[in-house]
Amino acid sequence: LKSEGFELNNIAERVAQALDLPLEIVWENNRRPQVVQARSLLCYWSAKQLGMSMTEMANRLGLTQPAVCITVRRGEYIATQNCYSLFDE
């Protein structure tokens, strides 16, 4: 995906679309349920689909690496339970 020009911002746009939220919510740094869900999906898809490292995501999102690891697992659960896919339109 990286070679096709796909990056974190593209995933953030898809997360906002999937959750029917404004894009700004994906980048917020608080513990509101909507924000937690959006950032969890962002981390999951970034790690699994884009191949981004946990350390790189931690730096971009202002989290610790262990927090990103937990967030990725939460995002996987959210995606599975709600049948969200990075490439669904």
N, C-alpha and C positions, 0 to 999 in steps of 0.2 A: 504493500500500500504506500509506503514511503516513496518508492521509486515512481509512483504515479502522482506524486504531489499531495498525497493525503496526509494531513497533520492533525495535531491536537485541536485546533480551531474547528476543523471539519467535524470531528467527533463531537465537540461541544454543541455545534449547531444541530447535529442529529439527535443528541440527548434532549435538547430543548424541544425539538419537533416531536420526539417520541413521548415525552411527558407533557406536552402541550403547555410549556412554560416559556417565559421570556428568556432570552439567551443570558441576560445579566445574572439570573438566579444560578446558573451553572457555575459561574465564577465567584459567587459570594462565599464568604468564609464565616459561616455561623452554623448553628445546630438545628435550625428549623427543619422539620421533616422533608419538605420539598427540596431543600438544598442538599441534605444528606443523601436523598435518593438520586438526585441529579449528579452529584459529585461521585457517588458510588458507581453509577453507570459509566461516567466519564473515565474513571480509573480502570474499571474492568475492561471496557472496550479498548482503551489505550494500551493496556498491558497485553491483552490477548490478541487483538486484531492488528494493532500498530507495532507491537513489539517494543514498546517504550519501557525503559527500566523503571523500577520502583523509585530509585534514587532521583532520576530525572523528574518523575512526576512529583515527588516530594518537594523538590526545589521549585517547580512551576506553581504548585498549589499551596505552598507554605505549610506543609505538613511534615511529620517525621516519616522516615522510611517504614517503620513498623505500622504506623497509622495508615499508610497507603496500602500495605499488605492486607490489613483488616478491611479496608474500604473496597479493595478488589474482590475479596471474598463476598462481601455484602452485595456488591454490584452483580456478581455472578448469580447470586440467589434472586435478586430483583429481576434480572433479565430472564431467568428461567421461569420464575413464578408468573411473570406477566407476558411471556412470549415476546419480549423485545429483541429486535435484531438490528445490528448496525446498518444493514443494507435494506431493510424493509422501507417502503415508501408510504 
